[in-house]
Amino acid sequence: MAAKDHLQEQIRQLPHRPGVYKYFDVTDTIIYVGKAIDLRKRVSSYFTKQDHNKKTQQLVKNINRIEFTIVDSESDAFLLENNLIKQHQPKYNILLKDGKTYPYLLLTNERFPRLIPTRNKKPGDGRYYGPYANVTGMNLLLELIRALYPLRTCTYNLSPQNVEAGKFKVCLEYHLGNCKGPCEGLQDEETYNQYIQQIRQILNGDLRLPKQYFREKMMQAAQEQQYELAHQLKQKLDKLDEFQSKSTIVNASLSNIDVFSIASNEKSAFINYLKVMNGSIILTQSVEVQKKLDEPDDEILTSMIMQMRQEFESQSKEILTNVATPTLPLPGVAVTQPQIGDKRKLMELSLKNVLYLRKEKESMNDRSKDLNEVRIMETIKKDLRLTELPKHIECFDNSNFQGDNPVAAMVCFRNARPSKKDYRHYHIKTVIGPNDFDSMYEVVTRRYRRLIDEGASLPQLVIVDGGKGQLGMAVKALKDLNLWGQMAVIGIAKRLEEIYVPNDPLPLYIDKKSESLRLFQRMRDEVHRFGITFHRSRRDAATLKTELTDVKGLGPVTADKLLTKFKSVKKIKELSETELVAEVGKAKARILLDYFTQSE
């Protein structure tokens, strides 16, 4: 698709440098953001390549203005593209949910730090852990830590001067045993900071230090015959073991690894992300993204890796994937497709998650379609006052051109969906001239006599494209076959979308927005298309055949042979004498060449 004149000038101004480009439509809205190693080559390819899919062609058609930003490297281009996509959410870019909605756990940088959940990051407040894709999982982790360690929850400024001055009094949390009262100097800072160190380990996914601490304290209490304290410590150790048992454990040697897998269908791509720390999976997230330009899996996964690593603030130096991502610009990060061993098992676990998500979404879509179809059939049943659900509907139409080559067509819908294997074409055999009424009688008779002979099931509803005349002939055909009353039949007139039913001189008007009428119109349009296509092919074949068979000295066998191979008289005329001789021999080739010369 050639670029518009003003765009061609903009493209010529683009540098051969890495950067990010933005496409704007006529309303000056950003519709696409892309990255490139070479801006001019990448942007010009949109307007010079001939094999773009329909979605990309639509994008190019809507481009009215181009902007670009030069960057130092491909990695910078990825990051800038990612930020611009999140900021502007262009129509033709695949989008990921904005990570600002994910919660964090904040370990404050106060004296006697607090651990609090938050969705807003403020620099300088302390160390943030997360974000957590699963809020329930984050809350369970927070409950575990609070059950293990007596942390304060108040917002007091516990500076040494304030505590010594006695400005604060212990609250209910102290009396419940959830806090040791640092506000009144009842807990020393050194012990509290030991708790904080262990909490950091737990938040990083490493339970070894906390478990060792509680085990040593438990043994010490038992030796000192402080059995109640030993029991309390044993309960805390059990909580850690229980939490660890619920975590997905992988090989302990696998530490700080990101795992990404992708599976897609025609419309969507499904991505799973596993974050592994200290031998445990501490985060898992599966997402669906809608394809905008029929992007390939490697391109989508590359973009999602960059986005999700940024969203979840990953600094992992190793990434495992199930597809190659050759353009991933992460210096110092190893990207591999594991084939064997524990890393392969980890990859397969991620892939199981993503395949399950895809299957679940497709099943939901199928169920949604099924419910939609049942609703449509129920609406038809109600609008036409039918006695049973119209699961099988057939629609008929006639087609002729000034009386020549009369044909008819029938389309079949099952459960409100086209059943193309049941579509049928008919050559009109008993009717001479353009007689739609008699043609309708013939095809309806032939269709249902055939079904009776084969013992096949009959439709619940028959539709004829036409008014009272065509409807009357369809009814007559059913009566002559002794099928009257075994199926409903209606006619649909084109002009006002009137529905005619037998034995009623007045048409039935269905709401223009009704799903019933929309389905009838769809079937009418489909049978018309199906019939016209068949009629044209017959008419064209007859025209071509007549033109060649009229050539004196050329028989029908030779004409059929040439038309079968070359499809049209025009292409036969373009053959050289040598090519014609090779096809039909010297004598017939001369006859054809003379005929073509005289007819020019």
NUGU-360667 format. One record per residue (C-alpha): y, x, z; residue number from 1. Coordinates in nm, 2 decimals. Each point is the difference from the previous one (the first is absolute). Layout:
Y | X | Z | NUM
...
END
This chain:
0.00 | 0.00 | 0.00 | 1
0.32 | 0.16 | -0.11 | 2
0.28 | 0.05 | 0.25 | 3
0.32 | -0.20 | -0.03 | 4
0.29 | 0.21 | -0.15 | 5
0.18 | 0.05 | 0.33 | 6
-0.32 | 0.10 | 0.17 | 7
-0.08 | 0.26 | -0.27 | 8
0.32 | 0.17 | 0.09 | 9
-0.09 | 0.00 | 0.37 | 10
-0.34 | 0.14 | -0.07 | 11
0.15 | 0.28 | -0.20 | 12
0.21 | 0.09 | 0.30 | 13
-0.30 | 0.03 | 0.23 | 14
-0.09 | 0.36 | 0.11 | 15
-0.34 | 0.17 | -0.03 | 16
-0.02 | 0.02 | 0.38 | 17
-0.20 | -0.17 | 0.28 | 18
0.16 | -0.31 | 0.15 | 19
0.00 | -0.37 | 0.05 | 20
0.11 | -0.26 | -0.25 | 21
0.11 | -0.36 | 0.06 | 22
-0.01 | -0.29 | -0.25 | 23
0.25 | -0.29 | 0.03 | 24
-0.01 | -0.34 | -0.17 | 25
0.29 | -0.20 | -0.14 | 26
0.10 | -0.12 | 0.35 | 27
0.02 | 0.37 | 0.11 | 28
-0.30 | -0.05 | 0.23 | 29
-0.24 | 0.29 | 0.04 | 30
-0.33 | -0.11 | -0.16 | 31
-0.20 | 0.33 | 0.01 | 32
0.02 | 0.34 | 0.17 | 33
-0.20 | 0.30 | -0.14 | 34
-0.05 | 0.37 | 0.05 | 35
-0.04 | 0.27 | -0.26 | 36
-0.05 | 0.38 | -0.03 | 37
0.20 | -0.03 | -0.32 | 38
0.25 | -0.28 | 0.01 | 39
0.08 | -0.02 | -0.37 | 40
-0.37 | 0.02 | -0.12 | 41
-0.11 | -0.26 | 0.26 | 42
0.28 | -0.26 | -0.07 | 43
-0.02 | 0.04 | -0.38 | 44
-0.37 | -0.06 | 0.01 | 45
0.06 | -0.36 | 0.10 | 46
0.18 | -0.06 | -0.33 | 47
-0.22 | 0.21 | -0.23 | 48
-0.36 | -0.07 | 0.10 | 49
-0.16 | -0.28 | -0.20 | 50
-0.30 | -0.08 | 0.24 | 51
0.19 | -0.15 | 0.30 | 52
-0.17 | -0.30 | 0.17 | 53
0.18 | -0.33 | 0.00 | 54
0.15 | 0.05 | 0.35 | 55
0.15 | 0.33 | -0.10 | 56
0.13 | -0.15 | -0.32 | 57
0.18 | -0.27 | 0.20 | 58
0.15 | 0.27 | 0.23 | 59
0.13 | 0.19 | -0.30 | 60
0.14 | -0.31 | -0.15 | 61
0.21 | -0.07 | 0.32 | 62
0.15 | 0.35 | 0.03 | 63
0.37 | -0.02 | -0.04 | 64
0.12 | 0.32 | 0.18 | 65
-0.15 | 0.33 | 0.13 | 66
0.11 | 0.21 | 0.29 | 67
-0.17 | 0.33 | 0.12 | 68
0.01 | 0.25 | 0.28 | 69
-0.10 | 0.36 | -0.04 | 70
-0.21 | 0.16 | 0.28 | 71
-0.14 | 0.35 | 0.06 | 72
-0.37 | -0.08 | -0.02 | 73
-0.26 | -0.26 | -0.07 | 74
-0.06 | -0.04 | 0.37 | 75
0.37 | -0.09 | 0.05 | 76
-0.03 | -0.24 | -0.29 | 77
-0.29 | -0.18 | 0.17 | 78
0.18 | -0.03 | 0.33 | 79
0.33 | -0.13 | -0.16 | 80
-0.20 | -0.24 | -0.22 | 81
-0.18 | -0.13 | 0.31 | 82
0.32 | -0.06 | 0.19 | 83
0.18 | -0.17 | -0.29 | 84
-0.30 | -0.23 | -0.05 | 85
0.01 | -0.11 | 0.36 | 86
0.37 | -0.04 | 0.00 | 87
0.03 | -0.20 | -0.33 | 88
-0.35 | -0.15 | -0.04 | 89
0.02 | -0.01 | -0.38 | 90
-0.18 | -0.27 | -0.19 | 91
-0.23 | 0.23 | -0.19 | 92
-0.10 | 0.25 | 0.27 | 93
-0.30 | -0.04 | 0.23 | 94
0.12 | -0.06 | 0.35 | 95
-0.13 | 0.08 | 0.35 | 96
0.09 | -0.20 | 0.31 | 97
0.30 | 0.17 | 0.17 | 98
-0.13 | 0.21 | 0.30 | 99
0.29 | -0.10 | 0.22 | 100
-0.20 | -0.30 | 0.11 | 101
-0.27 | 0.22 | 0.15 | 102
0.02 | 0.07 | 0.37 | 103
0.01 | 0.33 | 0.18 | 104
-0.07 | 0.13 | 0.35 | 105
0.29 | 0.19 | 0.13 | 106
-0.05 | 0.26 | 0.27 | 107
0.36 | 0.04 | 0.13 | 108
0.16 | 0.33 | 0.07 | 109
0.13 | -0.11 | 0.34 | 110
-0.09 | 0.15 | 0.33 | 111
-0.32 | -0.19 | 0.09 | 112
-0.05 | -0.11 | -0.36 | 113
-0.09 | -0.36 | -0.09 | 114
-0.25 | -0.12 | -0.27 | 115
0.14 | -0.30 | -0.18 | 116
-0.08 | -0.19 | -0.33 | 117
0.28 | -0.02 | -0.25 | 118
0.07 | -0.08 | -0.36 | 119
0.33 | 0.19 | -0.03 | 120
0.01 | 0.38 | -0.01 | 121
0.31 | 0.16 | 0.15 | 122
0.03 | 0.38 | -0.02 | 123
0.02 | 0.17 | 0.33 | 124
-0.17 | -0.27 | 0.21 | 125
-0.33 | 0.19 | 0.02 | 126
-0.32 | 0.05 | -0.18 | 127
-0.12 | -0.29 | -0.22 | 128
-0.38 | -0.05 | -0.06 | 129
-0.11 | -0.21 | -0.30 | 130
0.09 | -0.21 | -0.17 | 131
-0.30 | -0.22 | 0.07 | 132
-0.12 | -0.22 | -0.28 | 133
-0.19 | -0.22 | 0.25 | 134
0.21 | -0.14 | 0.29 | 135
-0.31 | -0.11 | 0.19 | 136
-0.14 | 0.35 | -0.01 | 137
0.33 | 0.15 | 0.12 | 138
0.01 | -0.25 | 0.29 | 139
-0.35 | 0.09 | 0.10 | 140
0.09 | 0.37 | 0.00 | 141
0.31 | -0.07 | 0.21 | 142
-0.21 | -0.21 | 0.25 | 143
-0.25 | 0.29 | 0.03 | 144
0.27 | 0.25 | 0.08 | 145
0.17 | -0.23 | 0.26 | 146
-0.34 | -0.06 | 0.16 | 147
-0.06 | 0.38 | 0.02 | 148
0.34 | 0.12 | 0.11 | 149
0.26 | -0.14 | 0.23 | 150
0.31 | 0.01 | -0.22 | 151
0.33 | -0.15 | 0.08 | 152
0.14 | -0.28 | -0.21 | 153
0.35 | -0.02 | 0.15 | 154
0.31 | 0.12 | -0.19 | 155
0.16 | 0.18 | 0.29 | 156
0.16 | 0.34 | -0.04 | 157
-0.23 | 0.20 | 0.23 | 158
0.21 | 0.31 | 0.02 | 159
-0.06 | 0.21 | 0.31 | 160
0.35 | -0.09 | 0.12 | 161
-0.06 | -0.37 | -0.03 | 162
-0.34 | 0.01 | 0.16 | 163
0.13 | 0.22 | 0.29 | 164
0.29 | -0.24 | 0.05 | 165
-0.24 | -0.29 | 0.05 | 166
0.15 | -0.21 | -0.28 | 167
-0.32 | -0.18 | -0.09 | 168
-0.28 | -0.20 | 0.18 | 169
-0.36 | -0.04 | -0.11 | 170
-0.08 | -0.32 | -0.19 | 171
-0.30 | -0.23 | -0.02 | 172
-0.18 | 0.25 | -0.23 | 173
-0.02 | 0.24 | 0.29 | 174
-0.15 | -0.26 | 0.23 | 175
-0.26 | -0.09 | -0.27 | 176
-0.11 | 0.36 | -0.03 | 177
0.13 | 0.05 | -0.35 | 178
0.27 | 0.25 | 0.09 | 179
0.02 | 0.27 | 0.27 | 180
0.37 | -0.05 | 0.07 | 181
0.18 | 0.30 | -0.15 | 182
0.32 | -0.20 | 0.04 | 183
-0.02 | 0.07 | 0.37 | 184
-0.14 | 0.35 | -0.03 | 185
-0.35 | -0.12 | 0.09 | 186
-0.16 | 0.17 | -0.30 | 187
0.04 | 0.37 | -0.08 | 188
0.12 | 0.09 | -0.35 | 189
-0.28 | 0.26 | -0.06 | 190
-0.28 | -0.25 | 0.04 | 191
0.18 | -0.25 | -0.21 | 192
0.04 | 0.25 | -0.28 | 193
-0.37 | 0.08 | 0.01 | 194
-0.05 | -0.37 | -0.08 | 195
0.24 | 0.03 | -0.29 | 196
-0.18 | 0.30 | -0.14 | 197
-0.33 | -0.19 | 0.00 | 198
0.17 | -0.31 | -0.15 | 199
0.12 | 0.21 | -0.28 | 200
-0.35 | 0.12 | -0.06 | 201
-0.13 | -0.36 | -0.01 | 202
0.28 | -0.11 | -0.24 | 203
-0.10 | 0.29 | -0.23 | 204
-0.36 | -0.13 | 0.00 | 205
-0.14 | 0.27 | 0.22 | 206
-0.17 | -0.12 | 0.32 | 207
-0.15 | 0.33 | 0.11 | 208
0.27 | 0.10 | 0.24 | 209
0.04 | -0.34 | 0.18 | 210
-0.38 | -0.03 | 0.03 | 211
-0.03 | 0.35 | 0.15 | 212
0.29 | -0.07 | 0.24 | 213
-0.16 | -0.32 | 0.14 | 214
-0.35 | 0.15 | 0.01 | 215
0.13 | 0.30 | 0.21 | 216
0.20 | -0.22 | 0.23 | 217
-0.30 | -0.24 | 0.04 | 218
-0.23 | 0.30 | 0.09 | 219
0.26 | 0.14 | 0.24 | 220
0.04 | -0.34 | 0.18 | 221
-0.37 | -0.04 | 0.03 | 222
-0.04 | 0.35 | 0.16 | 223
0.28 | -0.09 | 0.24 | 224
-0.19 | -0.33 | 0.08 | 225
0.29 | -0.21 | -0.13 | 226
-0.24 | -0.24 | -0.16 | 227
0.25 | -0.28 | -0.06 | 228
0.23 | 0.23 | -0.20 | 229
-0.30 | 0.15 | -0.18 | 230
-0.10 | -0.35 | -0.10 | 231
0.35 | -0.08 | -0.13 | 232
-0.01 | 0.32 | -0.20 | 233
-0.34 | -0.08 | -0.14 | 234
0.13 | -0.34 | -0.12 | 235
0.28 | 0.17 | -0.18 | 236
-0.24 | 0.24 | -0.16 | 237
-0.21 | -0.30 | -0.11 | 238
0.30 | -0.15 | -0.16 | 239
0.06 | 0.31 | -0.21 | 240
-0.37 | 0.00 | -0.10 | 241
0.02 | -0.37 | -0.09 | 242
0.31 | 0.06 | -0.21 | 243
-0.16 | 0.29 | -0.18 | 244
-0.31 | -0.20 | -0.07 | 245
0.21 | -0.26 | -0.17 | 246
0.17 | 0.26 | -0.22 | 247
-0.17 | 0.10 | -0.32 | 248
-0.13 | 0.35 | 0.06 | 249
-0.05 | 0.25 | -0.28 | 250
-0.09 | 0.37 | 0.01 | 251
0.21 | 0.16 | 0.28 | 252
0.08 | 0.29 | -0.24 | 253
0.19 | -0.24 | -0.23 | 254
0.35 | 0.01 | 0.13 | 255
0.34 | -0.12 | -0.14 | 256
-0.13 | -0.14 | -0.33 | 257
0.14 | -0.29 | -0.21 | 258
-0.26 | -0.20 | -0.20 | 259
0.11 | -0.22 | -0.29 | 260
-0.21 | -0.22 | -0.22 | 261
0.09 | -0.25 | -0.28 | 262
-0.18 | -0.28 | -0.18 | 263
0.17 | -0.23 | -0.24 | 264
-0.04 | -0.30 | -0.23 | 265
0.21 | -0.13 | -0.28 | 266
0.29 | -0.12 | 0.22 | 267
-0.01 | 0.20 | 0.32 | 268
-0.08 | 0.33 | 0.15 | 269
-0.15 | 0.03 | 0.35 | 270
0.06 | 0.31 | 0.21 | 271
-0.16 | 0.11 | 0.33 | 272
0.15 | 0.27 | 0.22 | 273
-0.19 | 0.17 | 0.29 | 274
0.17 | 0.25 | 0.22 | 275
-0.24 | 0.24 | 0.18 | 276
0.11 | 0.20 | 0.31 | 277
-0.23 | 0.21 | 0.22 | 278
-0.32 | -0.16 | -0.13 | 279
0.11 | -0.36 | 0.03 | 280
0.16 | -0.25 | -0.24 | 281
0.32 | -0.09 | 0.18 | 282
0.16 | -0.22 | -0.28 | 283
-0.14 | -0.21 | -0.28 | 284
0.21 | -0.21 | -0.24 | 285
-0.10 | -0.19 | -0.31 | 286
0.26 | -0.14 | -0.24 | 287
0.01 | -0.19 | -0.32 | 288
0.27 | 0.08 | -0.26 | 289
0.07 | -0.21 | -0.31 | 290
-0.02 | 0.19 | -0.33 | 291
0.33 | -0.02 | -0.19 | 292
-0.06 | 0.20 | -0.31 | 293
-0.38 | 0.03 | -0.01 | 294
0.02 | 0.33 | 0.17 | 295
-0.32 | 0.21 | 0.02 | 296
-0.17 | 0.06 | 0.34 | 297
0.10 | 0.37 | 0.02 | 298
0.37 | -0.08 | -0.05 | 299
-0.01 | -0.28 | 0.26 | 300
-0.18 | 0.20 | 0.25 | 301
0.24 | 0.30 | -0.04 | 302
0.29 | -0.23 | 0.07 | 303
-0.17 | -0.17 | 0.30 | 304
-0.10 | 0.33 | 0.16 | 305
0.36 | 0.11 | -0.01 | 306
0.12 | -0.33 | 0.14 | 307
-0.27 | -0.05 | 0.27 | 308
0.03 | 0.36 | 0.12 | 309
0.37 | -0.05 | 0.04 | 310
-0.04 | -0.34 | 0.17 | 311
-0.26 | 0.13 | 0.25 | 312
0.18 | 0.34 | 0.03 | 313
-0.31 | 0.20 | -0.08 | 314
0.01 | 0.38 | 0.00 | 315
-0.36 | 0.05 | -0.09 | 316
-0.08 | 0.30 | -0.21 | 317
-0.31 | -0.14 | -0.16 | 318
-0.04 | -0.32 | -0.20 | 319
-0.33 | -0.15 | -0.12 | 320
0.00 | -0.25 | -0.30 | 321
-0.25 | -0.18 | -0.22 | 322
0.20 | 0.06 | -0.32 | 323
0.18 | 0.31 | -0.13 | 324
0.37 | 0.02 | 0.07 | 325
0.11 | 0.30 | -0.20 | 326
0.37 | -0.06 | 0.03 | 327
0.02 | -0.03 | 0.38 | 328
0.30 | 0.23 | 0.09 | 329
-0.09 | 0.10 | 0.36 | 330
0.03 | 0.38 | 0.03 | 331
-0.24 | 0.14 | 0.26 | 332
-0.21 | -0.32 | 0.00 | 333
-0.36 | 0.02 | -0.13 | 334
-0.11 | -0.31 | -0.20 | 335
-0.37 | -0.03 | -0.07 | 336
-0.27 | -0.25 | -0.11 | 337
-0.29 | 0.08 | 0.24 | 338
-0.35 | -0.02 | -0.16 | 339
-0.22 | 0.09 | 0.30 | 340
-0.01 | 0.03 | 0.38 | 341
0.20 | -0.17 | 0.27 | 342
0.32 | -0.01 | -0.21 | 343
-0.19 | -0.20 | -0.26 | 344
-0.12 | -0.24 | 0.26 | 345
0.35 | -0.04 | 0.12 | 346
0.11 | -0.07 | -0.36 | 347
-0.28 | -0.26 | -0.03 | 348
0.11 | -0.17 | 0.32 | 349
0.35 | -0.04 | -0.14 | 350
-0.14 | -0.12 | -0.33 | 351
-0.21 | -0.27 | 0.18 | 352
0.32 | -0.13 | 0.16 | 353
0.19 | -0.02 | -0.33 | 354
-0.29 | -0.16 | -0.19 | 355
-0.03 | -0.26 | 0.28 | 356
0.37 | -0.08 | -0.02 | 357
-0.03 | -0.04 | -0.38 | 358
-0.30 | -0.22 | 0.03 | 359
0.17 | -0.21 | 0.27 | 360
0.31 | -0.05 | -0.20 | 361
-0.19 | -0.09 | -0.32 | 362
-0.21 | -0.25 | 0.20 | 363
0.32 | -0.15 | 0.15 | 364
0.14 | -0.04 | -0.36 | 365
-0.32 | -0.16 | -0.11 | 366
0.00 | -0.24 | 0.29 | 367
0.36 | -0.08 | -0.07 | 368
-0.08 | -0.06 | -0.37 | 369
-0.29 | -0.23 | 0.10 | 370
0.22 | -0.20 | 0.24 | 371
0.27 | -0.02 | -0.27 | 372
-0.26 | -0.13 | -0.26 | 373
-0.14 | -0.26 | 0.24 | 374
0.35 | -0.12 | 0.07 | 375
0.07 | -0.04 | -0.37 | 376
-0.32 | -0.19 | -0.06 | 377
0.08 | -0.22 | 0.30 | 378
0.34 | -0.07 | -0.14 | 379
-0.15 | -0.10 | -0.34 | 380
-0.25 | -0.22 | 0.17 | 381
0.28 | -0.18 | 0.18 | 382
0.24 | -0.02 | -0.29 | 383
-0.26 | -0.15 | -0.24 | 384
-0.18 | -0.20 | 0.27 | 385
-0.33 | 0.17 | -0.08 | 386
-0.32 | -0.07 | 0.19 | 387
-0.11 | 0.37 | 0.02 | 388
0.16 | 0.34 | 0.00 | 389
0.06 | 0.12 | -0.37 | 390
-0.18 | 0.33 | 0.03 | 391
-0.08 | 0.00 | -0.38 | 392
0.28 | -0.10 | -0.24 | 393
0.00 | 0.02 | -0.38 | 394
0.29 | -0.03 | -0.24 | 395
0.00 | -0.07 | -0.38 | 396
0.25 | 0.06 | -0.28 | 397
0.00 | -0.03 | -0.38 | 398
0.16 | 0.24 | -0.24 | 399
0.07 | -0.01 | -0.38 | 400
0.26 | 0.11 | -0.24 | 401
0.09 | -0.27 | -0.26 | 402
-0.35 | -0.13 | 0.02 | 403
-0.16 | 0.34 | -0.09 | 404
-0.27 | 0.17 | 0.21 | 405
-0.01 | -0.26 | 0.28 | 406
-0.14 | 0.14 | 0.33 | 407
-0.01 | -0.10 | 0.36 | 408
-0.03 | 0.19 | 0.33 | 409
-0.11 | -0.07 | 0.35 | 410
0.08 | 0.20 | 0.32 | 411
-0.18 | -0.03 | 0.32 | 412
0.13 | 0.05 | 0.36 | 413
-0.23 | 0.03 | 0.29 | 414
0.14 | -0.01 | 0.36 | 415
0.35 | -0.01 | -0.16 | 416
-0.06 | 0.34 | -0.17 | 417
-0.06 | 0.06 | -0.38 | 418
-0.38 | 0.04 | -0.08 | 419
0.04 | 0.18 | -0.33 | 420
-0.37 | 0.03 | -0.06 | 421
0.00 | -0.38 | -0.04 | 422
0.28 | -0.02 | -0.25 | 423
-0.10 | -0.14 | -0.34 | 424
0.13 | -0.01 | -0.36 | 425
-0.09 | -0.28 | -0.24 | 426
0.01 | -0.03 | -0.37 | 427
0.08 | -0.36 | -0.09 | 428
-0.29 | -0.12 | -0.21 | 429
0.02 | -0.38 | -0.05 | 430
0.38 | -0.05 | -0.04 | 431
0.19 | 0.05 | -0.33 | 432
0.37 | 0.07 | 0.02 | 433
0.23 | 0.01 | 0.31 | 434
-0.14 | -0.27 | 0.22 | 435
0.04 | 0.10 | 0.37 | 436
-0.16 | -0.32 | 0.13 | 437
-0.33 | 0.03 | -0.19 | 438
0.00 | 0.38 | 0.06 | 439
0.02 | -0.07 | 0.38 | 440
-0.28 | -0.25 | -0.02 | 441
-0.22 | 0.26 | -0.19 | 442
0.05 | 0.29 | 0.24 | 443
-0.03 | -0.20 | 0.32 | 444
-0.32 | -0.16 | -0.14 | 445
-0.14 | 0.34 | -0.10 | 446
0.09 | 0.17 | 0.33 | 447
-0.16 | -0.26 | 0.23 | 448
-0.30 | -0.07 | -0.22 | 449
-0.07 | 0.37 | 0.02 | 450
0.03 | 0.00 | 0.38 | 451
-0.24 | -0.30 | 0.03 | 452
-0.25 | 0.17 | -0.23 | 453
0.01 | 0.32 | 0.21 | 454
-0.01 | -0.19 | 0.33 | 455
0.32 | 0.17 | 0.11 | 456
0.24 | -0.13 | 0.26 | 457
0.29 | -0.22 | -0.12 | 458
0.37 | 0.06 | 0.10 | 459
0.16 | -0.23 | 0.25 | 460
0.32 | -0.02 | -0.21 | 461
0.07 | 0.02 | -0.38 | 462
0.35 | 0.06 | -0.13 | 463
0.11 | -0.06 | -0.36 | 464
0.31 | 0.14 | -0.14 | 465
0.18 | -0.31 | -0.13 | 466
0.11 | -0.35 | 0.08 | 467
-0.18 | -0.34 | 0.00 | 468
-0.15 | 0.05 | -0.35 | 469
-0.19 | 0.32 | 0.08 | 470
-0.09 | -0.14 | 0.34 | 471
-0.15 | -0.31 | -0.15 | 472
-0.22 | 0.19 | -0.24 | 473
-0.13 | 0.22 | 0.29 | 474
-0.08 | -0.31 | 0.20 | 475
-0.18 | -0.15 | -0.31 | 476
-0.21 | 0.32 | -0.03 | 477
-0.10 | -0.01 | 0.36 | 478
-0.09 | -0.37 | -0.02 | 479
-0.21 | 0.07 | -0.32 | 480
-0.19 | 0.27 | 0.20 | 481
-0.05 | -0.24 | 0.30 | 482
0.21 | 0.24 | 0.21 | 483
0.29 | -0.23 | 0.08 | 484
0.05 | -0.02 | 0.37 | 485
-0.17 | 0.33 | 0.07 | 486
0.32 | 0.21 | -0.04 | 487
0.37 | -0.07 | 0.01 | 488
0.20 | 0.05 | -0.31 | 489
0.38 | 0.03 | -0.06 | 490
0.24 | 0.08 | -0.28 | 491
0.31 | 0.22 | 0.04 | 492
0.29 | -0.06 | -0.24 | 493
0.22 | 0.30 | -0.07 | 494
0.35 | -0.14 | -0.02 | 495
0.05 | -0.14 | 0.35 | 496
-0.31 | 0.14 | 0.16 | 497
-0.13 | -0.36 | 0.03 | 498
-0.35 | -0.06 | 0.13 | 499
-0.20 | -0.28 | -0.16 | 500
-0.31 | -0.16 | 0.16 | 501
-0.24 | -0.24 | -0.17 | 502
0.08 | -0.37 | 0.01 | 503
0.36 | 0.05 | 0.11 | 504
0.28 | -0.04 | -0.26 | 505
0.25 | 0.17 | 0.23 | 506
-0.01 | 0.38 | 0.05 | 507
-0.04 | 0.16 | 0.34 | 508
0.28 | 0.22 | 0.10 | 509
-0.09 | 0.29 | 0.24 | 510
0.26 | 0.20 | 0.19 | 511
0.12 | 0.28 | -0.23 | 512
-0.06 | 0.24 | 0.29 | 513
-0.35 | -0.12 | 0.07 | 514
-0.28 | 0.25 | -0.01 | 515
-0.20 | -0.26 | -0.19 | 516
0.24 | -0.02 | -0.29 | 517
0.04 | 0.38 | 0.00 | 518
-0.37 | 0.04 | -0.04 | 519
-0.02 | -0.26 | -0.27 | 520
0.29 | 0.18 | -0.19 | 521
-0.18 | 0.33 | 0.04 | 522
-0.32 | -0.14 | -0.14 | 523
0.19 | -0.17 | -0.28 | 524
0.18 | 0.33 | -0.09 | 525
-0.33 | 0.19 | 0.02 | 526
-0.20 | -0.23 | -0.23 | 527
0.30 | 0.00 | -0.24 | 528
0.00 | 0.38 | -0.01 | 529
-0.37 | 0.02 | -0.03 | 530
-0.01 | -0.25 | -0.29 | 531
0.30 | 0.14 | -0.19 | 532
-0.16 | 0.35 | 0.01 | 533
-0.32 | -0.13 | -0.15 | 534
0.18 | -0.21 | -0.26 | 535
0.21 | 0.29 | -0.11 | 536
-0.30 | 0.23 | -0.04 | 537
-0.18 | -0.26 | -0.21 | 538
0.31 | -0.07 | -0.21 | 539
0.07 | 0.37 | -0.06 | 540
-0.36 | 0.07 | -0.08 | 541
-0.01 | -0.29 | -0.25 | 542
0.32 | 0.11 | -0.16 | 543
-0.11 | 0.36 | -0.04 | 544
-0.34 | -0.10 | -0.13 | 545
0.14 | -0.23 | -0.25 | 546
0.24 | 0.26 | -0.14 | 547
-0.28 | 0.25 | -0.06 | 548
-0.26 | -0.24 | -0.12 | 549
0.24 | -0.13 | -0.26 | 550
-0.01 | 0.34 | -0.17 | 551
-0.21 | -0.04 | -0.31 | 552
-0.30 | 0.23 | 0.00 | 553
0.00 | 0.05 | 0.38 | 554
-0.26 | -0.20 | 0.19 | 555
0.01 | -0.14 | 0.36 | 556
-0.23 | 0.27 | 0.13 | 557
0.23 | 0.28 | -0.11 | 558
0.31 | -0.19 | 0.13 | 559
-0.17 | -0.05 | 0.35 | 560
-0.10 | 0.37 | 0.01 | 561
0.36 | 0.12 | -0.07 | 562
0.16 | -0.25 | 0.24 | 563
-0.24 | 0.08 | 0.28 | 564
0.08 | 0.37 | -0.02 | 565
0.37 | 0.00 | -0.08 | 566
0.10 | -0.33 | 0.17 | 567
0.28 | -0.09 | -0.25 | 568
0.08 | -0.01 | -0.38 | 569
0.31 | 0.21 | 0.07 | 570
-0.22 | 0.29 | 0.13 | 571
-0.23 | -0.03 | -0.30 | 572
0.30 | 0.02 | -0.24 | 573
0.10 | 0.33 | 0.17 | 574
-0.34 | 0.17 | -0.09 | 575
0.00 | 0.26 | -0.27 | 576
-0.22 | -0.04 | -0.31 | 577
-0.24 | 0.27 | 0.14 | 578
-0.03 | -0.19 | 0.33 | 579
-0.06 | -0.33 | -0.18 | 580
-0.27 | 0.15 | -0.22 | 581
-0.17 | 0.14 | 0.31 | 582
-0.01 | -0.35 | 0.15 | 583
-0.09 | -0.23 | -0.29 | 584
-0.08 | 0.22 | -0.30 | 585
0.21 | 0.09 | -0.31 | 586
-0.02 | -0.33 | -0.19 | 587
0.11 | -0.22 | 0.29 | 588
0.26 | 0.25 | 0.11 | 589
0.16 | -0.03 | -0.35 | 590
-0.01 | -0.38 | 0.03 | 591
0.18 | 0.01 | 0.33 | 592
0.26 | 0.25 | -0.11 | 593
0.08 | -0.21 | -0.31 | 594
0.03 | -0.31 | 0.21 | 595
0.23 | 0.16 | 0.26 | 596
0.22 | 0.14 | -0.28 | 597
0.04 | -0.34 | -0.17 | 598
0.07 | -0.18 | 0.33 | 599
0.29 | 0.23 | 0.10 | 600
END
